[in-house]
């Protein structure tokens, strides 16, 4: 699950737009077939399915959901993918990352299919501010003491502009981009693919989407793998704490590795001293900016975003070391800015390649909300600062993000046990900052009626396709052969 980190997100982390269309009976929607055609890159196939705008009125107005697939000759079936977010484009994920999704064994055995969930990119896209407004929201600092009354006041003002723009520029779909609705869309996709049961591979937020589908349609569950798991029982406020704990651990592990193994490490002394140096740098950034190679100014907002981005995986740690060296010793914020741009999906020309930020907020605000009462936010802020004095300083007042969302929260299942579904594999990484390992344990052992846990002992967010053979074999054997190890593996 991606937590937006920026001016306001420290609160929280091929074809044209498909919009609303005519009325259609739900029976016709389940009977539709996908008219696949070549995507713009000519290597993948693209198509659409129609789904109800409002699943409470399934015979009413419809929207189109965009899909992509890589057709495999002699495939034993399809696997539907979700890359996470919420707000991640499955169409782009499949097209741009096909060769690194899972393993060659998986790609040879199955036709991989993905889609843009409602509200994302080509599927009734959530649209809010223009590019200039989005830049201001994500990169500019408000120059107030983090967590102060002035900080809250300024955040509220910026969020009001954002919410008004989302409502004005998106239309009625803004109230229907919740996860339950997206899970129901997946069942239409299953039917349109001609599959009696859905095979599914979900990463990060995709595990929540998958668990929701399995709960709503347990009899339609085929082989499900949920990697980088979210425990759906966890409240929005606790989820924020869990993520903060995960990123705090990742920062600790980065600094420990930097001091021990990197001759270019910009920090010195003990681990405690290194932590103090990071804190000092960030607090200094609250009152200054640093130049970058493209002429923009690095602020505390963009520096914090870049820092969080680099903590998602130990493969990014060398870039974080470079960023700290440049900023602390050369007074250059370029690498921090590049990391922030990568997180925000902003290209070198200043354009946003996706609407991940907007969709992330819209989905999260419909799925769950924390109390925005001042006394409740004060208690939450206290927990945050106790949990992580360094990162927590920029994690305060998260409830403001959804406090004035113009649509009510969507109804969720009372239980996510998926009773009646076959065994579902859940993967957890012990050093995962975004979806801490304890959530995978909870989902597999306490939530799902039939969960099976695969543990990867390592760093980074998610594991399948980026960890080791132990994880890959467990997943590949499950998808290809339908077999599960005799005991839960620790890889």
C-alpha positions in Angstrom: 0.0 0.0 0.0 1.4 3.3 -1.0 1.3 6.2 1.5 1.5 9.6 -0.1 4.3 11.6 1.4 4.5 15.3 0.5 3.1 18.6 1.7 -0.2 16.9 2.5 0.8 13.4 2.1 3.0 13.4 5.1 -0.6 13.4 6.2 -1.1 10.0 5.2 2.0 7.5 0.8 -2.5 3.1 -24.9 -6.0 4.4 -25.3 -8.2 7.2 -24.3 -10.1 7.8 -21.1 -13.1 5.6 -20.6 -16.0 7.4 -19.0 -19.7 6.8 -18.3 -21.9 5.3 -20.9 -25.4 4.0 -21.5 -27.5 1.8 -19.2 -27.0 -2.0 -19.3 -28.6 -4.9 -17.6 -26.1 -6.7 -15.3 -26.7 -10.0 -17.0 -25.4 -8.4 -20.2 -22.3 -7.2 -18.4 -21.5 -10.7 -17.2 -22.1 -12.1 -20.7 -19.8 -9.6 -22.5 -16.7 -10.7 -24.3 -13.5 -8.6 -24.5 -12.6 -7.4 -27.9 -8.8 -7.6 -27.7 -6.7 -5.5 -30.1 -3.1 -4.6 -30.2 -2.0 -1.9 -27.7 0.0 1.0 -29.0 3.3 -0.8 -28.5 2.1 -3.7 -30.7 3.4 -6.3 -28.2 0.4 -6.5 -25.9 -3.3 -6.7 -26.3 -5.7 -4.1 -24.9 -9.4 -4.2 -24.3 -12.3 -2.9 -22.1 -15.2 -4.3 -20.1 -18.3 -2.4 -18.9 -19.2 -2.4 -15.3 -21.9 -0.6 -13.3 -21.0 2.9 -12.1 -22.9 2.1 -8.8 -23.0 -1.5 -7.8 -26.0 -0.8 -5.6 -27.8 -0.1 -8.9 -26.2 -2.7 -11.1 -28.6 -2.2 -14.0 -27.9 1.5 -14.2 -25.2 3.7 -15.7 -21.9 2.0 -16.7 -18.2 2.8 -16.9 -15.4 1.1 -18.8 -12.5 -0.7 -17.2 -9.3 -0.9 -19.3 -7.3 -4.1 -19.5 -4.1 -5.4 -21.0 -2.7 -8.9 -21.5 0.3 -10.7 -22.8 -1.2 -13.7 -24.6 0.8 -16.9 -24.1 0.3 -19.8 -26.5 -0.6 -23.1 -24.8 -1.1 -21.2 -21.5 -3.0 -23.2 -18.9 -5.1 -20.2 -18.0 -5.0 -16.6 -17.1 -3.8 -14.8 -14.0 -5.1 -11.4 -13.2 -2.6 -9.0 -11.6 -2.8 -5.9 -9.4 0.4 -3.9 -8.7 -0.8 -2.1 -5.6 -1.4 1.6 -4.7 -4.3 2.1 -4.5 -4.1 4.0 -7.7 -1.5 1.9 -9.5 -2.2 1.3 -13.2 -2.3 -2.4 -13.9 -2.3 -1.8 -17.7 1.0 0.1 -17.5 2.4 -2.3 -14.9 2.0 -5.3 -17.2 3.2 -3.5 -20.3 6.2 -1.8 -18.8 7.3 -4.6 -16.4 6.3 -7.8 -18.0 9.8 -9.4 -18.0 10.2 -8.8 -14.3 6.8 -9.9 -13.1 7.1 -13.1 -11.1 9.3 -15.7 -12.9 9.9 -17.1 -16.4 8.1 -20.2 -15.3 5.0 -18.2 -14.4 5.1 -16.1 -17.6 5.4 -19.3 -19.8 2.6 -21.1 -18.1 -0.1 -18.3 -17.9 -1.5 -15.4 -19.9 -1.0 -12.5 -17.6 -3.8 -10.0 -17.5 -4.0 -6.7 -15.7 -6.4 -3.7 -15.5 -6.7 -0.1 -14.4 -9.1 -0.2 -11.4 -12.0 2.3 -11.5 -10.6 5.8 -11.0 -7.2 4.9 -12.3 -5.9 6.3 -15.6 -8.0 4.8 -18.5 -10.8 3.6 -16.2 -13.0 6.6 -15.4 -9.9 8.5 -14.2 -9.9 10.6 -11.1 -8.7 14.1 -12.0 -8.0 16.9 -9.6 -5.5 19.8 -9.9 -3.6 20.8 -13.0 0.2 20.1 -13.2 1.1 23.4 -11.5 -1.3 22.8 -8.7 -0.1 19.2 -8.2 3.5 20.4 -8.1 2.6 22.9 -5.4 0.8 20.3 -3.4 3.4 17.6 -3.6 6.7 19.6 -3.6 6.2 22.9 -1.8 6.6 23.4 1.9 4.3 25.6 4.0 7.1 26.9 6.3 5.2 26.0 9.4 6.4 24.0 12.4 5.3 20.4 11.6 2.3 19.5 13.7 1.7 23.1 14.8 -1.7 24.9 14.7 -0.4 26.9 11.8 0.6 23.7 10.0 -2.9 22.3 10.4 -4.5 25.6 9.2 -2.4 25.7 6.1 -2.9 22.0 5.4 -6.7 22.4 5.6 -6.6 25.3 3.1 -4.5 23.3 0.6 -6.7 20.2 1.0 -9.9 22.3 0.4 -8.6 23.3 -3.0 -7.6 19.8 -3.8 -11.0 18.3 -2.8 -12.9 21.0 -4.7 -10.8 20.3 -7.8 -11.3 16.5 -7.6 -15.1 17.0 -7.3 -15.3 19.5 -10.1 -13.0 17.7 -12.6 -13.9 14.0 -12.0 -17.6 13.9 -11.8 -19.9 11.3 -10.2 -17.4 8.4 -10.4 -15.5 10.0 -7.5 -18.0 8.6 -5.1 -17.7 5.0 -6.4 -13.9 4.2 -6.6 -13.9 2.1 -3.4 -12.2 -1.3 -3.1 -15.5 -3.3 -2.8 -16.7 -1.8 -6.1 -13.3 -2.6 -7.7 -13.5 -6.2 -6.4 -17.0 -6.6 -8.0 -15.5 -5.3 -11.2 -13.0 -8.1 -11.1 -15.7 -10.6 -11.1 -17.0 -9.2 -14.4 -13.5 -9.3 -15.7 -13.3 -13.0 -14.7 -16.5 -13.8 -16.6 -15.4 -11.8 -19.6 -12.2 -13.8 -19.7 -14.3 -17.0 -19.8 -12.9 -18.3 -16.5 -15.0 -20.2 -14.1 -12.6 -19.3 -11.3 -10.3 -16.3 -11.0 -6.5 -16.8 -10.6 -5.0 -13.7 -9.0 -1.6 -12.2 -8.0 -1.9 -9.1 -5.9 0.9 -6.9 -4.6 0.7 -4.5 -1.6 -2.8 -2.8 -1.8 -3.5 -5.6 -4.3 -3.6 -8.0 -1.4 -6.5 -6.0 0.1 -8.3 -6.0 -3.2 -7.7 -9.7 -3.5 -8.9 -10.5 0.0 -12.0 -8.4 -0.7 -12.8 -10.3 -3.8 -12.2 -13.7 -2.0 -14.6 -12.6 0.7 -17.3 -11.5 -1.8 -16.9 -14.4 -4.2 -15.3 -17.3 -2.3 -16.8 -19.9 -4.7 -15.0 -18.1 -7.6 -11.5 -18.1 -6.1 -9.0 -20.1 -8.1 -5.3 -19.8 -7.1 -4.7 -16.6 -5.1 -1.3 -15.2 -4.0 -1.2 -12.0 -1.9 2.3 -10.5 -1.6 3.1 -7.7 0.7 0.0 -8.2 2.7 -2.4 -5.8 4.3 -4.4 -6.9 7.3 -7.9 -5.7 6.5 -8.9 -5.6 10.2 -6.4 -2.7 10.8 -7.9 0.7 11.2 -6.7 3.7 9.2 -5.0 5.3 12.2 -3.3 2.0 13.1 -2.3 1.4 9.5 -0.5 4.8 9.6 1.3 3.7 12.7 2.2 0.3 11.2 3.6 2.0 8.1 5.6 4.5 10.2 7.0 1.6 12.2 8.0 -0.2 9.0 9.8 2.9 7.5 11.4 3.6 10.8 12.8 0.1 10.8 14.0 0.5 7.2 15.8 3.7 8.1 17.4 2.0 11.0 18.5 -0.9 8.8 19.8 1.5 6.1 21.9 3.5 8.5 23.3 0.3 10.1 24.3 -1.0 6.6 25.6 2.4 5.6 27.9 2.6 8.6 29.2 -0.9 8.3 29.5 -1.5 4.6 29.7 1.7 2.6 32.9 3.7 2.5 31.0 6.6 1.0 28.5 6.7 3.9 27.9 10.4 4.8 27.3 9.5 8.5 29.8 8.7 11.2 30.0 7.3 14.7 27.4 5.1 16.3 24.0 4.2 14.9 22.5 6.7 17.4 24.8 9.4 16.1 23.9 8.7 12.5 20.2 8.9 13.4 20.8 12.2 15.1 22.5 13.5 11.9 19.5 12.5 9.8 17.2 14.3 12.2 19.4 17.4 12.2 19.5 17.4 8.3 15.7 17.2 8.1 15.0 19.9 10.7 17.5 22.1 8.8 15.6 21.5 5.6 12.4 22.8 7.3 14.0 26.3 7.1 15.9 26.2 3.9 15.8 24.9 0.3 18.5 23.4 -1.8 19.1 24.0 -5.5 18.8 21.1 -8.0 20.1 20.6 -11.5 16.7 21.3 -13.2 16.3 24.6 -11.4 13.7 23.6 -8.9 14.2 23.9 -5.1 14.3 20.9 -2.8 12.1 21.5 0.2 11.5 19.5 3.3 8.4 18.1 1.6 10.3 16.8 -1.4 13.3 15.7 0.7 11.0 13.6 2.9 9.3 12.1 -0.1 12.7 11.2 -1.6 13.8 9.7 1.7 10.7 7.5 1.9 11.0 6.4 -1.7 14.5 5.1 -1.1 13.4 3.2 2.0 11.0 1.0 0.0 13.9 -1.4 -1.0 17.5 -2.0 -0.1 18.3 -1.8 -3.8 17.6 2.0 -3.5 19.9 2.5 -0.6 22.9 3.5 -2.7 20.8 6.3 -4.2 19.9 7.5 -0.7 23.6 7.6 0.2 24.2 9.7 -2.9 21.3 12.0 -2.0 22.6 12.5 1.5 26.1 13.1 0.4 25.1 15.7 -2.2 22.7 17.5 0.1 24.9 17.5 3.2 28.2 18.2 1.6 27.6 19.8 -1.7 24.3 21.6 -0.9 22.8 19.9 -4.0 19.2 18.5 -3.7 19.2 16.8 -7.2 19.2 13.2 -6.2 16.6 13.7 -3.5 14.4 15.4 -6.1 14.9 12.6 -8.6 13.8 10.1 -5.9 10.7 12.3 -5.1 9.9 12.5 -8.9 10.1 8.7 -9.2 7.8 8.3 -6.2 5.3 10.8 -7.7 5.6 9.5 -11.3 6.7 12.9 -12.5 8.9 12.9 -15.7 11.8 15.2 -16.6 9.4 17.5 -18.6 7.3 18.1 -15.5 4.4 15.9 -16.5 2.7 13.3 -14.4 2.7 9.9 -16.1 -0.2 8.7 -14.0 -2.9 9.9 -11.7 -1.7 7.6 -8.9 -1.7 10.4 -6.3 -5.3 11.5 -7.0 -6.6 7.9 -7.2 -4.7 6.9 -4.1 -6.4 9.6 -2.1 -9.9 9.0 -3.6 -9.8 5.2 -2.9 -8.4 5.5 0.6 -10.9 8.2 1.6 -13.8 5.9 0.5 -12.3 2.8 2.2 -11.5 4.1 5.7 -11.0 7.3 7.6 -9.5 8.4 10.9 -11.1 10.8 13.3 -10.2 14.4 12.5 -11.3 15.7 15.8 -8.5 17.9 17.3 -8.3 15.8 20.4 -8.0 12.5 18.5 -5.4 13.9 16.1 -3.4 15.1 19.1 -3.4 11.6 20.6 -2.5 10.1 17.3 0.4 12.6 16.9 1.7 11.7 20.3 1.8 8.0 19.3 3.5 8.9 16.1 6.2 10.9 17.7 6.9 8.3 20.3 7.1 5.6 17.6 9.5 7.5 15.4 10.9 10.8 16.5 12.7 11.3 13.2 10.1 10.4 10.5 7.1 10.8 12.8 7.6 14.6 12.8 6.5 14.6 9.2 3.7 12.0 9.6 1.3 14.1 11.8 -2.3 15.0 11.3 -3.0 12.3 8.7 -6.7 12.4 9.4 -7.0 15.8 7.6 -6.6 14.2 4.3 -10.1 12.6 4.2 -11.8 14.8 6.8 -13.7 16.8 4.2 -14.0 14.2 1.4 -17.3 15.0 -0.3 -18.6 11.4 -0.3 -19.4 9.0 2.5 -17.2 6.0 3.3 -18.2 2.9 1.5 -19.7 -0.1 3.3 -17.1 -2.9 3.8 -17.5 -6.6 4.7 -17.8 -7.4 8.4 -15.3 -10.2 7.9 -12.5 -10.9 5.4 -12.3 -14.7 6.2 -13.2 -15.7 2.6 -14.9 -18.7 4.1 -15.5 -21.3 1.4 -12.5 -20.3 -0.7 -9.6 -22.7 -1.2 -6.2 -22.1 0.4 -4.8 -18.6 -0.3 -1.0 -18.0 -0.2 0.1 -14.9 1.7 3.7 -13.6 1.4 5.3 -11.4 4.0 8.8 -9.8 4.1 10.3 -9.3 7.5 11.8 -6.0 6.6 8.9 -4.7 4.5 8.4 -0.9 5.3 5.1 -0.3 3.6 3.2 -3.4 4.7 5.0 -4.7 7.8 5.4 -8.4 8.2 3.0 -8.7 11.1 0.2 -7.9 8.8 1.0 -10.8 6.6 1.0 -13.1 9.6 -2.4 -11.6 10.7 -4.0 -12.1 7.3 -2.7 -15.6 6.8 -3.2 -17.0 10.3 -6.1 -14.9 11.9 -8.2 -13.4 9.1 -8.4 -15.9 6.2 -10.2 -19.2 6.9 -7.6 -20.9 4.8 -4.4 -18.9 4.7 -0.8 -20.2 4.1 2.1 -18.0 5.0 5.4 -17.7 3.0 8.0 -15.7 4.8 10.9 -13.9 3.1 13.6 -12.9 5.6 14.9 -9.7 3.9 14.4 -6.1 3.1 12.1 -4.3 0.8 8.4 -4.2 -0.2 7.0 -7.5 -1.5 9.0 -10.6 -2.4 7.9 -12.7 -5.3 10.1 -12.0 -8.3 12.7 -10.0 -6.4 13.8 -12.2 -3.5 15.0 -15.8 -3.8 14.3 -19.3 -5.2 12.6 -20.4 -2.1 9.8 -17.9 -2.5 9.7 -18.3 -6.3 9.4 -22.1 -6.1 6.5 -21.9 -3.5 4.5 -19.5 -5.7 5.3 -21.2 -9.0 4.4 -24.7 -7.8 1.2 -23.3 -6.4 0.1 -21.5 -9.6 1.4 -24.2 -12.1 0.8 -27.4 -10.2 -1.7 -26.4 -7.5 0.6 -27.8 -4.8 1.6 -26.2 -1.4 4.7 -27.0 0.7 4.2 -29.4 3.6 4.9 -26.6 6.0 5.0 -22.8 5.8 8.4 -21.9 4.4 10.7 -19.3 5.9 12.9 -18.2 3.0 
